[in-house]
């Protein structure tokens, strides 16, 4: 060690000695190393991009599967529901036609009413709602199907004048449109009914 006259150690001389013994600077890079680092960084970026895309694809697939599952749960029985609609219609027509409510027919009529009520409860349980338009209601092409048009005095064009069959919705989808007759009376005919 180089001691200075005051008893101090010459640090500059010691650092120079270490620098001479250490050889080249370990932090200094060569051009070949720079190319390797750039290649590794590019490969890392490519893997990161692939990973992010795979992650996004997996999330999209999960969302799609969840949506498909919900739709299958809500609408999977739509074919069966459509097949049951004529049963509902037949029971409704049978009750409407039952005019003779004598004691002999009371049990039969009550059985039909109970069967229709149970079918309606099952429909409600599974998200099926009856579309029951009223006479005089406005025709709605989203839920009604016009079976005919006829001029009827005292009505406006587009008013429902007859209901042939109720419609049905399954959650937010139309299973069957209500079948109705619609007035075609011109606006001038509604003001003054035609007299015979």
RANORNOR-V907580 format. One line per field, one symbol per residue. psi: psi as a letter, one per 30 degrees, with the letter a starting at -180 (. if undefined). Layout:
BEGIN
psi->???
END
This chain:
BEGIN
psi->kjklfgglkjeeeeeeeeeeffalkffklleeeeeeeeeeeeeeeeeeeeeeeeeeeeeeeeeeeeeeeeeeeegfgeeeeeffefeeeeeeeeeefjfjhleefeeeeeeeeeeeeeeeeeeeeggkkkjillkflkkjfffkkjflkkkjkgllkfkkfkjekllkkjcgkkekkkjlkkkgklefffejkkk.
END
